[in-house]
């Protein structure tokens, strides 16, 4: 089950996921994505250049994670649930 993340300026929406989520955005430049666990450890860091990319999280345990996304100098922080 994949989850879709939609970034339009500062808006993001997604559902719980098990294996991967998709990042889709409107805007120029690169999207920086970082994923943190609840202890604040950075588990993933990626620069996305395409307008739509899949992010694999199948190796992560079930739980709550935090996404830090940056696009066009705007920062968005959101919670990601992995089942």
N, C-alpha and C positions, 0 to 999 in steps of 0.2 A: 504494500500500500504506500504510495508516494503522496507527498504533501506539496502543495503549491504555495510559494511565497510570491506575492505580487508587490512590487515596490513602485509606487507612482508618487513621485516627490517624497513625502514622508509617510505614506500609508503602507501598511503591511498586513496581510491576512494569511492565516494558515490553520491547518487542523493537525491533530496528533499524527505522528508518523511511526513507521517501524524500520524502514530501510533507507529512504532518501526523501529529500524534498527538492522542489524545483524553485529556482529564483528567476523571476521574470521582471524586467523593469523598463521604464521609459526614462530616458535621460542620456546625457552624453557622458563619455568617459567610462571608467572602470568602477565596479562595485567591490568594495573590500568587505569580506565577511569573516568574522571571528566567532567561534563557538566556545563558551565557557561552561564548566560544571558549577554546581552550587557552592563549591569551595573556592571559586574564583580562578581555577586552573584553566589556562587556554588549551583547548583540545584540537582546535582546527583554525587555520588561518589561510585564506585564499583570496586571490584577486581574480575577479570574473570580468572577462572582456566581451563576451557575447551578450545578446539581449535576453537569453534564456539558457540556464545551465542547471544540471542536476548536481546536488550535493549528497554524497554518500555518507550515511550515518549508521549503516548496518552493524558496524563494529562496536557501537556504543551500547551500554546497558540501558534498560528502561529507567526513565526518570525525567527530571526537569533540567533543562539546559537554557542558557541565555545566548541569544544572537545579538551581536554588535555589527550593524551594517552601516556603511558610509558610502554615500552617492552624492556627487556634486557638492561636496562640503557640508552635506546634511548627515547627521548621525541619528540612527534609529536603534533603540534597544527593545528587544521583544523576547518573550518566553517561548521556548520550543519544548513540546512534550514528545518523548519517545516511548512507545509502548513496548 
